Every structure is written in C-alpha cells, then in structure tokens.
Amino acid sequence: MTLIRYLFCTFFVLLSLVSKGQTYPALGRIESVDNSFKKIIDPDQVIQILADSMTWAEGPVWVPEHGFLLCSDPTRNTIYKWSVEDGFQPFLIPSGYTGLHPYSSEPGSNGLLINHMGELVACEHGDRRISKMSLSKGGKVTLADSWNGKRLNSPNDICQHSDGSYFFTDPPYGLPDREKDTIHRGRAEDGVYKITPNGKVEQVISDLQRPNGIAFSPDESVLYVALSDPKKPHLLAYPFHDGKIVGDGKVLFDFTKQFSGEGAVPDGFKVDGQGNIFVGAGKGVAVISKEGKLLGRIYTGVATANCAFGDDNWLYITASNFLLRVKLNTSSR
C-alpha cells in the first residue's frame, strides 16, 4: 500500500470513528478544590467536544427513552439533537418564536425538560410561554403564558416536582431590549412561578433580579434558584414542604468569592442524587456540595451556561458554541 493510499484510508477510518461517536477532540481540564471531588470525577478525565457549530448553546436535556440529547440555541431559534449514532443535527425549528418578524437576539427556546410523561417541555423566549410537546406525535400545547392577566417576560429554566407541578424562572433575557425593555415587558418583576397539576399558574417568588437556573434537592426539601445578577451572583436555597416554599431563601453560594477574574454568575444547573449541585458559571461547571462548599470545577475555558446528566454517568455541558460531555465517577441518580 502506498503512503498516500494509507493516509487516505486512515483519514476515512478516523472520520468514520468520529461520526460514530468513538473519538472526539477535547478542551479544558478538571480542577479539584476539595479531596472529595475525586469521588465525583477523576482529575485526568477528558472533556469531549461533541459539536461546535452553535451560536449560544443552552438548556441540555437527556432523553432516556430514545437515547439522545436535546439542547437549545436561543439565538438561532432551534433545538438540536445529538446521539452517538447520528451525531449532531437540527431537531426543531422554530423552537421558541413563531412570529413573522424579527423579535430579539435570543427568540428561541432556552431551558428544556423531559416531564414525567416523557414529553418535551420548553421555556420559549419569543412566544413567552412554557410549552409541552409529544416527542412521537409532535404538536405543542401551552402550559403557561401569563399570570394575573399579564404576559410572562421570557421563561428561562424549569424543573418538575414529583407531584407533577412545574417551577420556572421568568427573567427578561429574551425580550428585545432585555432589562431595559418597557414596550414588550409584561411584568416589572423577574418572578418564579408554579404551574399546578391542574394548570393553574401561581407566582411563588417576586423579589429577585435575573433568576435563571432552578432545581430541587433530591428529597425535594429545598428549591434552588440561581441569580445571574452581577451585583448578587448567588445560588439561593428555599425551604420547601408540602408543595410550597415555606421560608426565605438563603445564600448557599456566593460567586463573587470565587472566579472573580471571570465575572462568573450562575446560570443553569443540575443536582445529582447525592445533593451535589453542578452549576454553569463563568468558564466552567462549578460543583458545590449541599452544604455550600466548592468541591471543584470542570473548566471549559469558555462561557458555560448549563449541564445535564445523561446515560452511563456522562455529564453533558452547553458552553458558548459548544456541546460537551465528560465522564463522572458517580451516577446522577
């Protein structure tokens, strides 16, 4: 075999391996702060690049029934799909804005969720609603688009309680002029809302600036809310019981005390079965214990928005234009 033919064949073998998900380029590093972090992830784990063609990657969610990942690009009004077998491709266009005229810089969907029925639930910036859609039949249904007679601003992230209720954040990021928008803004406050199992919308928090990520602790005794407020970049913990918040939120973690050179503010996050909180913030995913201690960081080197637990202990990360993944030692369950 000639050298040229050998190189030619080798190139296509590597290309085939990449297309089948067997090898990927890498970036970043693992940064340990506490010795316990090694139980969560090995310090020599490689952060794999699965895709790099988005404008701003957000809202990853693993779909266990079908074995693929979905994520949003709100700037492109598109939800993308990734799987080992088929790679990275558009899944839903438009994802969050169905209007005919340009609306904002981030009109598409943001946070995504697979609900207890296996349906896709989306926070839609442009259409200013929470929707759900069957993955097999398609067709969207609006779960919430207003409260107390006024439109929502631009729903950002969402979680579901075991009783079927949804809790979501409603900052102004998807409005044409964001915080300064006085024309389209339906509500002055950046609220946190609940959708009850019978479809009623309730405002549960009204005094926050830029609420973003939201999730429950494993036992649902705490509702966490991230504030992407540069002045108060906090991860808040609210006591929760019997389907409602039962006390004031306390600051579990203050991002001004960490990663100060990056101007890190918390964005989306997920909580594993041990109560550790994986927060997209600054240039990576900060891993924080349920006591509020920084354990370590999955450093991506780029603005990092969110993450999601997948199959086989994979953590999927949306960061800048990238979809990434890294192997954890422990299950998220």
C-alpha angles and dihedrals in degrees: 000000000000120000092245092051091047093052090045092053092043091053092055093045089054091045090052092049091051092049090052092050096248098123133022139175116256142218140176130021144246116261118198120202101164126035090236090067089078088067089059099043136359112247091231096053115131121233105222126212109224097171137358105180103094126101098219117357118211147153104031118191131175117226104210096185092060102025100236140108128237126199137172133238101193092186092058095039088234140125113210130204128214130187135159091243101045104023122211123339142144113279106176131016121207097027104173112359125055099172123123098229131058110274116175142335091264107034099146134084121295121179117034132195137183104219129212090273094054093253125138112249116194137191103222118202101188099039088041097223149100111248137182129207136185110241091213102041104025122208121125127241122197114235097178137354103154146022128207092356097308131102122253116250105229116315109228114179138003145192134186129229121220089251089063097257120135126219120197142171124235113198123157099250094117096050118104093250097022111209092001095054111121097161104057101023110114097188132034093212128068097231140189113222141193128214109202122216089259092054101258116145118219131179108229102172126027108164104072133109116222101345109194128159120035134185144146129246113249093263092041092236091121132046111203122205126184121214116210089196112133089210094050109018095176139155104219128203120205121192109240131195138158094003098310146077109264103186148011121298117253127207105255094176133010113206093197086076093055134048090006093164091060098051087233119193123177117255125168123350146175133212121222127215092268092054097255113146120222106202127188103222134146111331099346151001113295114208112212128183121234086255090060099256121141107237100177146301140254097221115208099169092228136077105291122205113175149336142211136200115241139175125311093019094299119152112207117207133195111207127164105308093341138099107202139174137195132185119248126203095223133053119250090226 
